[in-house]
Amino acid sequence: MNELSRPLDALNKARDKRVIVELKNGRQYVGKLHAFDIHINVVLHEAEERVDGEVKRKLGVTFIRGDTIIMISAE
């Protein structure tokens, strides 16, 4: 069985790395993945909100509810 056999394994491997989090409402957040739980609620450090690829605002530490997320990707 490979090391990324479950979704949470992929998130665990991305911990402390920069990720892009895309939400159902089309918003995009970029930051360092600090923590997550089984509901895919995530905490980002040094987070920024991006609109059309441009930084809209800097947020710092940010909590995002898992039920709003459609994608998490390594930057």
C-alpha positions in Angstrom: 0.0 0.0 0.0 1.5 3.4 -0.9 1.9 6.2 1.5 -0.9 8.3 0.0 -3.6 5.6 0.1 -6.2 7.8 1.9 -7.2 11.4 1.5 -6.0 12.4 5.0 -2.6 10.9 4.1 -2.3 13.4 1.3 -3.2 16.3 3.6 -0.7 15.0 6.2 2.0 15.0 3.6 1.1 18.7 2.7 1.3 19.8 6.4 3.6 22.9 6.8 3.7 23.4 3.0 1.9 26.0 1.0 -1.4 24.9 -0.5 -4.2 26.4 -2.5 -7.7 26.0 -1.0 -10.6 26.5 -3.4 -14.1 27.0 -2.0 -17.6 26.3 -3.4 -18.2 30.1 -3.7 -15.2 30.5 -6.0 -12.9 32.1 -3.5 -9.4 30.9 -3.3 -7.0 30.9 -0.3 -3.3 30.3 -0.3 -1.3 29.6 2.8 0.8 27.1 4.8 -1.3 24.2 5.9 -1.0 24.1 9.7 -3.7 21.7 10.8 -6.8 19.8 9.7 -9.3 17.3 11.1 -11.5 14.4 9.8 -14.1 16.9 8.5 -11.3 18.6 6.4 -11.7 21.8 8.4 -8.3 23.4 7.8 -6.1 26.0 9.5 -3.8 28.0 7.2 -0.9 30.2 8.4 0.2 33.2 6.4 -3.0 33.0 4.4 -4.0 35.2 1.5 -7.3 35.5 -0.3 -6.8 35.5 -4.1 -9.3 36.7 -6.7 -8.5 36.1 -10.4 -4.9 35.1 -9.4 -4.2 38.4 -7.6 -3.8 38.8 -3.8 -7.0 40.6 -2.6 -6.1 40.6 1.1 -3.7 39.1 3.6 -5.4 37.2 6.4 -2.7 35.6 8.6 -4.0 32.6 10.6 -7.3 31.4 9.0 -9.8 28.7 9.7 -11.8 27.3 6.8 -14.7 24.9 7.3 -14.4 21.6 5.4 -17.9 21.7 4.0 -17.1 24.8 2.0 -13.9 23.3 0.4 -14.0 21.8 -3.1 -10.2 21.4 -3.6 -6.9 21.5 -1.8 -3.8 21.5 -4.0 -0.1 21.9 -3.4 1.0 25.3 -4.7 
